[in-house]
Amino acid sequence: MGEEHRDTRQHDRDRIAHRREDNDCSVYIGKRPTMNYVMAAMVILNKNEDCTIKARGRAISHAVDVAEILINKFYPSAFYKDIKISTEHLQNDDHKVSNVSSMEIVLGPRKPQEPEQN
């Protein structure tokens, strides 16, 4: 195993440990397999905490897939608490500004109890 690969794995562990210290209940969607994000969200929801699924650009559809798989197959008691959409203005190396869509899906661990009607 190359020294470069070992450094990358150590960096990943450090980053994950840093997130645990911040008590961050967010899952950032990227290019990894969908089930990785579903399982990460389940871990947060199993702690009885709200989970925020965050994505930008082309990853937004992937974030919606993660939320739907989670609610429909693996964690049916979860519910959509909030959905936020926005545009972020990012500046590239050439100092050119690009508009990138972003989305946050907040999931709650249990469906709220509806009051009984008499």
C-alpha positions as CSV (number, residue, x, y, z in Angstrom):
1,M,0.0,0.0,0.0
2,G,1.4,3.4,-1.0
3,E,2.3,6.1,1.5
4,E,-0.1,8.4,-0.4
5,H,-3.1,6.0,0.1
6,R,-2.3,5.6,3.8
7,D,-2.3,9.4,4.3
8,T,-5.7,9.7,2.6
9,R,-7.3,7.0,4.9
10,Q,-5.8,8.8,8.0
11,H,-7.2,12.1,6.7
12,D,-10.7,10.5,6.3
13,R,-10.6,9.1,9.9
14,D,-9.5,12.5,11.2
15,R,-12.3,14.2,9.3
16,I,-14.9,11.8,10.6
17,A,-13.6,12.2,14.2
18,H,-13.9,16.0,13.8
19,R,-17.5,15.7,12.7
20,R,-18.3,13.6,15.8
21,E,-16.9,16.3,18.0
22,D,-19.1,18.9,16.4
23,N,-22.2,16.7,16.9
24,D,-23.1,17.3,13.3
25,C,-26.3,15.5,12.3
26,S,-25.8,16.1,8.5
27,V,-25.1,13.7,5.7
28,Y,-23.3,15.4,2.7
29,I,-24.2,13.7,-0.6
30,G,-21.4,13.1,-3.1
31,K,-20.5,10.4,-5.5
32,R,-20.4,7.3,-3.2
33,P,-23.0,4.6,-3.5
34,T,-26.5,5.5,-2.4
35,M,-26.7,2.9,0.4
36,N,-23.7,4.5,2.1
37,Y,-25.7,7.6,2.7
38,V,-28.8,5.7,3.7
39,M,-26.9,3.9,6.4
40,A,-25.3,7.1,7.6
41,A,-28.7,8.8,7.9
42,M,-30.1,5.7,9.7
43,V,-27.3,5.9,12.3
44,I,-28.3,9.5,13.1
45,L,-32.0,8.8,13.2
46,N,-31.4,5.8,15.5
47,K,-30.0,8.2,18.0
48,N,-33.4,9.9,17.9
49,E,-32.0,13.0,16.4
50,D,-33.1,14.9,13.2
51,C,-30.9,14.2,10.2
52,T,-30.2,16.8,7.5
53,I,-29.3,15.5,4.0
54,K,-27.4,18.1,2.1
55,A,-26.5,18.3,-1.6
56,R,-25.5,20.7,-4.3
57,G,-25.8,20.6,-8.1
58,R,-26.2,17.2,-9.7
59,A,-26.2,15.5,-6.3
60,I,-29.6,16.9,-5.5
61,S,-31.4,14.0,-7.2
62,H,-29.2,11.6,-5.4
63,A,-30.2,13.2,-2.0
64,V,-33.9,12.8,-2.9
65,D,-33.2,9.1,-3.7
66,V,-31.5,8.7,-0.3
67,A,-34.4,10.3,1.6
68,E,-37.1,8.2,-0.3
69,I,-35.2,4.9,0.2
70,L,-34.8,5.7,3.8
71,I,-38.4,6.6,4.5
72,N,-40.0,3.9,2.2
73,K,-37.8,0.9,2.9
74,F,-35.6,1.2,6.0
75,Y,-37.0,3.7,8.4
76,P,-40.8,4.0,7.8
77,S,-41.4,6.0,11.0
78,A,-39.2,8.8,9.8
79,F,-40.9,11.9,8.3
80,Y,-40.0,15.0,6.3
81,K,-39.6,17.8,8.7
82,D,-38.3,20.5,6.4
83,I,-37.0,21.0,2.9
84,K,-34.9,24.0,2.0
85,I,-33.7,24.9,-1.5
86,S,-31.4,27.8,-2.4
87,T,-28.7,29.0,-4.8
88,E,-25.1,29.3,-3.7
89,H,-22.7,31.6,-5.5
90,L,-19.3,29.9,-5.9
91,Q,-16.2,31.6,-7.2
92,N,-13.8,29.5,-9.2
93,D,-10.0,29.9,-9.6
94,D,-10.6,32.4,-12.5
95,H,-12.7,34.6,-10.1
96,K,-15.7,33.8,-12.2
97,V,-18.9,33.4,-10.1
98,S,-21.2,30.3,-10.8
99,N,-24.6,29.8,-9.4
100,V,-25.1,26.3,-7.9
101,S,-28.4,25.0,-6.6
102,S,-28.4,23.4,-3.2
103,M,-30.9,21.5,-1.1
104,E,-31.3,20.4,2.5
105,I,-33.8,17.7,3.5
106,V,-34.4,17.5,7.2
107,L,-35.8,14.2,8.4
108,G,-37.3,13.5,11.8
109,P,-36.9,10.1,13.5
110,R,-40.6,9.6,14.5
111,K,-43.8,10.7,12.9
112,P,-45.5,13.2,15.1
113,Q,-48.5,11.8,17.0
114,E,-51.8,13.1,15.6
115,P,-54.3,14.1,18.3
116,E,-57.3,11.8,18.6
117,Q,-60.5,13.2,17.2
118,N,-63.7,12.6,19.2
